[in-house]
Amino acid sequence: MARLWRSALLVLAALLLAALGFLTWQRFWPAQAAPGWRYEVAHADIAKASALAWQGDALLTAEELKDGKGRLLRIDAQGRRSVLSEGLYKPDGLVPYQDGFAYSQEGGTHPIRWFDAAGSRDLFTGINAQGLWAEGKRLYAVEDRKGAGRLLRYDAADGSLTVLRDHLDEAESFTRCPDGSAFYTEKSRGLVRQLSDDGRDPPALRDLREPSFLLCDRRGLWISEDSTHRARLLLWDRQSAPRAILTFLRAPQALLPRGDGYLLAEGGRDRIIALEPR
């Protein structure tokens, strides 16, 4: 009997060590770049880094912290940091808009706000508002809500707010491609949908792992997977299967063009990384 107990304890210990090893591996294994790409850390120590936008040669970013601890930061070309706004509830979307910037807060019911050097004002109210996209006087926003999310369009010309889609499941991002086609994510369903005139919005991609931020450019449609472990940054040329450009990420968020490469906010590692083609 004692031998059986010893054997059982040894098996249990081995299983616990294997589980601990797996958890340690997926937490600390560094991000990997696909052939033809490389990355490096551009800015460290940015808590829950999320949104990204350019203000001339300065970088604006957000710390996506809850309970009024979120902040908008400005990092100048010399790397000096300043706080643009604080006391925020999970600031997430951030886009240039109407000679200033608009930002959203994902942590509850809050206004989408606009600001410039002279001041700020509320534009409209969203519930768990996340991704923003600007086109001229129009500003698009999506809400990260279970089964109740909306795709909204605000028009600065007359202050109107239009609900384009509702009953979405954790919508996190909206983008438009150079050819005019538009896409948005439903994170919990693992979907990227293409916006259609008939309102059906067929899935363009399925079975993704928590798809979040979208960016479309000459290379194709970029998708970040907002997963805590082993997340990916995908690039889809809209012909073949998506290609993983970065793997083993932790909660990647916004992707911002920089020259021929990009900056990527990696919230799970509190940093912004620079991604470049080799």
C-alpha positions in Angstrom: 0.0 0.0 0.0 2.8 2.4 0.9 4.4 1.7 -2.5 1.2 2.6 -4.2 0.9 5.9 -2.3 4.5 6.8 -3.1 3.8 6.0 -6.8 0.6 8.1 -6.8 2.4 11.0 -5.1 5.2 10.8 -7.6 2.7 10.9 -10.5 0.9 13.8 -8.9 4.2 15.7 -8.4 5.2 15.1 -12.0 1.8 16.4 -13.3 2.1 19.5 -11.1 5.6 20.2 -12.3 4.5 19.7 -15.9 1.6 22.1 -15.4 3.8 24.7 -13.7 6.3 24.3 -16.5 3.7 24.9 -19.2 2.3 28.0 -17.4 5.8 29.4 -17.0 6.7 28.6 -20.6 3.6 30.4 -22.1 4.0 33.4 -19.8 7.7 34.0 -20.4 8.4 32.6 -23.8 9.4 35.7 -26.0 7.5 36.8 -29.0 8.6 35.3 -32.3 8.7 37.0 -35.7 7.9 35.3 -39.0 10.7 35.0 -41.6 11.2 38.4 -43.3 10.2 40.4 -40.2 12.0 41.5 -37.0 10.9 43.4 -33.9 12.4 45.3 -31.0 11.0 47.0 -27.9 10.4 50.7 -28.7 8.9 51.8 -25.4 8.7 49.9 -22.1 6.8 50.4 -18.9 3.5 51.5 -20.4 0.9 49.9 -18.2 -1.6 47.9 -20.3 -0.5 49.7 -23.5 -3.5 49.9 -25.9 -4.2 52.8 -28.3 -1.7 54.4 -30.6 -1.7 57.6 -32.8 0.8 60.1 -34.2 0.8 63.7 -33.3 3.5 65.0 -35.7 6.6 63.2 -34.7 5.3 62.5 -31.2 3.5 59.3 -30.2 0.2 59.3 -28.3 -0.7 56.1 -26.4 -3.1 54.9 -23.7 -2.7 53.0 -20.5 -5.8 50.8 -20.5 -6.3 50.7 -16.7 -9.7 50.5 -15.0 -11.3 52.2 -12.0 -10.2 55.7 -13.1 -6.5 54.8 -13.3 -6.2 55.0 -17.1 -4.2 57.7 -18.8 -3.4 59.1 -22.2 0.4 59.7 -22.7 2.5 61.7 -25.1 6.0 60.4 -26.0 8.1 63.0 -27.9 10.8 62.2 -30.5 13.4 62.2 -27.7 11.4 59.7 -25.6 10.2 62.2 -23.0 6.8 61.4 -21.6 4.0 63.6 -20.5 0.4 62.9 -19.3 -2.3 64.3 -21.5 -5.3 63.0 -19.5 -5.8 60.9 -16.4 -8.6 59.5 -14.3 -9.9 57.5 -17.3 -11.7 54.1 -17.4 -9.9 51.8 -19.7 -9.1 54.3 -22.5 -8.8 52.3 -25.8 -9.7 53.8 -29.1 -7.6 56.9 -30.2 -7.7 58.5 -33.6 -6.9 61.9 -35.2 -10.2 63.6 -35.8 -11.3 67.1 -36.8 -7.9 68.8 -36.2 -7.6 67.1 -32.9 -8.1 63.6 -31.5 -11.0 61.5 -30.3 -10.7 58.7 -27.7 -13.0 56.2 -26.1 -13.2 54.5 -22.7 -14.1 50.8 -22.5 -14.8 50.7 -18.8 -18.5 51.4 -18.7 -20.8 54.2 -19.9 -18.7 57.2 -20.9 -18.5 59.9 -23.5 -16.3 59.6 -26.5 -14.3 62.8 -26.1 -12.5 65.1 -28.5 -9.5 67.2 -27.6 -6.9 69.5 -29.0 -4.3 71.9 -27.5 -7.0 74.3 -26.5 -9.4 72.0 -24.7 -11.8 69.1 -25.0 -15.5 68.3 -25.2 -17.9 65.3 -25.3 -19.0 64.0 -28.7 -21.5 61.2 -27.8 -21.9 58.5 -25.2 -21.0 54.9 -25.7 -21.2 51.8 -23.5 -17.9 49.9 -23.3 -16.8 51.8 -26.4 -13.6 50.5 -27.8 -12.3 50.9 -31.4 -12.6 54.2 -33.3 -12.2 55.0 -37.0 -12.4 58.5 -38.5 -13.3 59.4 -42.1 -13.6 63.2 -42.6 -16.4 64.5 -40.4 -17.6 61.0 -39.6 -16.4 59.0 -36.6 -17.1 55.3 -36.2 -17.1 53.5 -32.8 -17.8 49.9 -31.7 -19.0 48.7 -28.3 -17.4 45.7 -26.6 -20.6 44.2 -25.1 -21.9 40.7 -24.9 -24.7 40.4 -27.4 -25.6 44.1 -27.1 -22.7 45.8 -28.9 -23.3 48.5 -31.5 -21.5 49.9 -34.5 -22.1 53.7 -34.2 -21.4 56.6 -36.7 -21.2 60.1 -35.5 -21.3 63.0 -37.9 -19.7 66.3 -36.8 -21.5 68.2 -39.6 -24.8 68.0 -37.7 -24.0 66.2 -34.5 -26.1 63.2 -35.5 -25.4 59.7 -34.1 -26.5 56.7 -36.2 -26.7 53.0 -35.1 -25.4 51.1 -38.1 -25.4 47.6 -36.4 -26.6 46.3 -33.0 -26.7 43.0 -31.1 -23.0 42.5 -31.7 -21.0 40.2 -29.6 -17.9 41.9 -28.2 -17.2 44.1 -31.2 -13.7 45.6 -30.7 -12.6 47.2 -33.9 -13.7 48.7 -37.2 -11.6 49.6 -40.2 -11.8 50.4 -43.9 -9.4 49.2 -46.6 -8.0 51.3 -49.4 -10.5 49.7 -51.8 -13.4 50.9 -49.7 -14.4 47.6 -48.1 -14.9 47.7 -44.3 -14.5 45.1 -41.6 -15.2 44.7 -37.9 -14.5 42.1 -35.3 -16.7 40.0 -32.9 -14.2 38.9 -30.4 -16.0 36.2 -28.5 -17.2 34.5 -31.7 -13.7 34.5 -33.3 -15.1 36.4 -36.3 -14.0 39.2 -38.6 -17.1 40.4 -40.5 -17.2 42.4 -43.8 -19.7 45.2 -43.7 -22.3 44.8 -46.5 -25.0 47.0 -47.9 -27.7 44.5 -47.1 -26.8 44.3 -43.4 -25.9 40.6 -43.4 -22.2 41.2 -42.9 -20.9 37.8 -43.8 -17.9 36.4 -41.9 -14.6 37.1 -43.8 -12.6 35.1 -41.3 -13.6 32.5 -38.7 -12.1 30.5 -35.8 -9.7 33.2 -34.7 -8.5 33.5 -31.1 -10.2 36.6 -29.7 -9.7 38.9 -32.7 -9.5 42.5 -31.6 -7.8 45.4 -33.4 -7.9 45.7 -37.2 -5.8 47.8 -39.6 -6.0 47.5 -43.4 -3.3 48.8 -45.7 -1.4 48.0 -48.9 -0.1 44.7 -47.4 -3.6 43.5 -46.4 -5.8 43.2 -43.3 -3.9 43.1 -40.0 -5.6 41.4 -37.0 -4.3 41.3 -33.5 -5.6 38.6 -31.2 -6.3 39.9 -27.7 -5.5 36.7 -25.9 -3.5 36.7 -22.7 -1.1 34.0 -23.8 0.2 32.8 -27.3 -1.6 35.6 -29.1 -0.8 36.4 -32.7 -0.5 39.3 -35.0 -2.0 38.1 -38.3 -1.8 39.5 -41.9 -4.5 38.5 -44.4 -4.0 39.2 -48.1 -7.7 38.4 -48.6 -6.8 35.5 -50.9 -5.0 32.8 -48.9 -5.1 32.0 -45.2 -4.0 34.6 -42.7 -0.3 34.5 -42.0 1.1 34.9 -38.4 3.7 37.7 -38.5 4.2 37.7 -34.7 3.4 34.8 -32.3 3.6 34.3 -28.6 2.4 37.8 -27.9 0.5 38.7 -24.7 -2.7 40.8 -25.3 -1.6 42.7 -28.4 -3.7 45.8 -29.1 -3.4 48.6 -31.6 -1.1 48.6 -34.7 0.1 51.9 -36.1 2.1 52.4 -39.3 5.6 53.8 -38.9 7.6 54.3 -42.1 7.7 50.9 -43.9 7.0 49.1 -40.6 4.7 49.4 -37.6 4.3 50.0 -33.9 2.3 47.5 -31.9 1.0 48.0 -28.4 1.4 44.8 -26.4 -0.7 45.3 -23.3 0.1 42.1 -21.6 3.8 43.0 -21.4 3.3 46.8 -20.8 5.2 47.8 -23.9 5.2 49.1 -27.4 7.2 47.1 -30.0 8.5 48.2 -33.4 7.9 45.7 -36.2 10.0 46.0 -39.4 10.4 44.0 -42.6 13.9 42.6 -43.0 
